[in-house]
Amino acid sequence: MGASIAEGGFDDDEEYGEAHEINVTPFIDVILVLLIIFMVAAPLSTVDLPVNLPTSSATPQKKPDKPTYVSIKADLAVAIGETLVKRVDLVRTLETTPNMTKESFIFLRADRAVPYGDLMDVLEILRTGGYAKIKLVALEGVPDAQSVPAANTVGR
């Protein structure tokens, strides 16, 4: 019975050096691809129609994945998403919108400069078109002192 032991002993590390460096090139490539995807997708997920919304101190509610926004701009132009539409074509355009049913919620945004009567006109158009589930949109926060009437001036 015999056994042979090499010169270097059992640990023969001299032949194979440890590889302790990670190749980061694939990680950088993946991160750059994700960055490009997010840069393209982020602008698509927001509505870029400029509307000066009033503020509200109500607790925010969860927003659906793909909400339908109807906006009334300061010049009283009406838009669905970012597309301007005529008021007479509002219901017809909503009916042709993908994934839009009469039971879907419509998020109504109105500039603070829009008169109350014009806001009610758009609400009436939506109601007569069969859209009864409408939510009003406001900015989160405390209302401005200018927009809240003073308590002693009410009723005078």
C-alpha positions in Angstrom: 0.0 0.0 0.0 1.4 3.3 -1.0 0.4 6.8 -1.4 2.0 9.6 -3.2 1.9 13.2 -2.0 2.8 15.9 -4.4 5.5 18.5 -3.6 3.0 21.2 -2.9 0.9 19.2 -0.5 -2.8 18.9 -0.7 -3.4 22.6 -1.4 -2.2 23.1 -4.9 -3.3 26.7 -5.3 -0.3 27.8 -7.2 -1.6 26.3 -10.4 -5.1 27.9 -10.3 -5.4 31.5 -9.0 -8.6 32.7 -7.4 -10.9 34.7 -9.7 -12.4 37.2 -7.3 -13.3 40.0 -9.8 -16.9 40.1 -11.2 -17.5 41.0 -14.8 -19.7 44.0 -14.4 -20.2 44.6 -18.2 -23.5 42.6 -18.4 -24.9 44.4 -15.3 -24.1 47.8 -16.8 -25.8 46.7 -20.1 -28.9 45.6 -18.3 -29.1 48.8 -16.2 -28.7 51.0 -19.4 -31.5 49.1 -21.1 -33.8 49.5 -18.1 -32.9 53.2 -17.9 -33.9 53.7 -21.6 -37.2 51.8 -21.0 -38.1 54.0 -18.0 -37.1 57.2 -19.9 -39.5 56.2 -22.7 -42.3 54.9 -20.4 -42.4 57.7 -17.8 -43.7 60.5 -20.1 -46.4 58.2 -21.4 -47.8 57.6 -17.9 -48.6 61.2 -17.2 -51.0 63.7 -18.6 -49.1 66.7 -19.8 -52.0 69.0 -20.4 -51.4 72.1 -18.2 -54.3 72.7 -15.9 -54.0 74.9 -12.8 -55.9 72.6 -10.3 -57.2 73.7 -7.0 -56.0 72.0 -3.8 -57.9 69.7 -1.5 -57.1 68.5 2.0 -59.2 65.3 1.5 -57.3 62.0 1.8 -56.1 60.8 -1.6 -57.7 57.8 -3.1 -56.1 55.0 -5.2 -55.9 55.7 -8.9 -56.7 53.0 -11.4 -54.0 51.7 -13.8 -55.3 53.6 -16.9 -57.5 56.4 -15.8 -59.5 58.5 -18.3 -59.0 62.2 -17.8 -61.4 64.8 -19.1 -59.8 68.2 -18.6 -61.3 71.7 -18.9 -58.5 74.3 -19.5 -58.6 77.9 -18.5 -59.7 78.9 -22.1 -62.7 76.5 -21.6 -61.3 74.0 -24.1 -62.2 70.4 -23.3 -59.7 67.5 -23.7 -59.7 63.7 -23.2 -56.3 62.9 -22.0 -54.2 65.3 -24.1 -56.4 65.4 -27.1 -58.6 68.4 -27.5 -62.3 67.7 -28.4 -65.3 69.8 -29.1 -68.0 69.6 -26.4 -70.5 68.3 -28.8 -68.1 65.4 -29.7 -67.2 64.6 -26.0 -69.5 61.6 -25.5 -68.9 60.2 -29.0 -65.1 60.4 -28.4 -65.5 58.7 -25.0 -67.5 55.9 -26.6 -64.7 55.2 -29.1 -62.0 55.3 -26.4 -60.5 51.8 -25.8 -61.4 50.1 -22.5 -64.0 52.8 -21.7 -67.5 51.7 -20.6 -70.4 53.6 -19.1 -69.4 52.0 -15.8 -65.8 53.2 -15.9 -64.8 56.2 -13.8 -64.0 59.5 -15.5 -61.6 61.8 -13.8 -62.7 65.4 -14.4 -60.0 68.1 -14.0 -60.8 71.7 -14.3 -58.6 74.8 -14.1 -59.4 77.0 -11.2 -60.2 79.8 -13.6 -63.1 77.8 -15.1 -66.4 79.3 -14.1 -68.7 77.0 -12.2 -71.4 77.1 -14.9 -69.0 75.8 -17.5 -67.9 72.9 -15.2 -71.6 72.0 -14.7 -72.2 72.1 -18.5 -69.5 69.5 -19.0 -70.9 67.4 -16.2 -74.3 67.6 -17.8 -73.0 66.5 -21.2 -71.3 63.5 -19.5 -74.5 62.7 -17.5 -76.8 62.8 -20.6 -74.3 60.6 -22.4 -74.7 58.0 -19.7 -71.5 58.6 -17.8 -72.5 58.9 -14.2 -69.3 57.8 -12.4 -67.2 61.0 -12.4 -64.5 61.9 -9.9 -63.2 65.4 -9.5 -59.5 65.8 -9.4 -57.6 68.3 -7.2 -54.0 68.8 -6.0 -53.2 67.3 -2.6 -52.5 69.8 0.1 -54.1 72.6 2.1 -56.2 75.1 0.1 -54.8 78.6 -0.5 -56.0 81.4 1.7 -57.3 83.2 -1.4 -59.5 80.4 -2.5 -61.2 79.8 1.0 -63.7 82.6 1.9 -63.2 84.1 5.3 -65.7 82.9 7.9 -67.0 86.4 8.7 -67.8 87.3 5.1 -70.2 84.5 4.5 -73.8 85.6 4.2 -73.1 89.3 3.9 
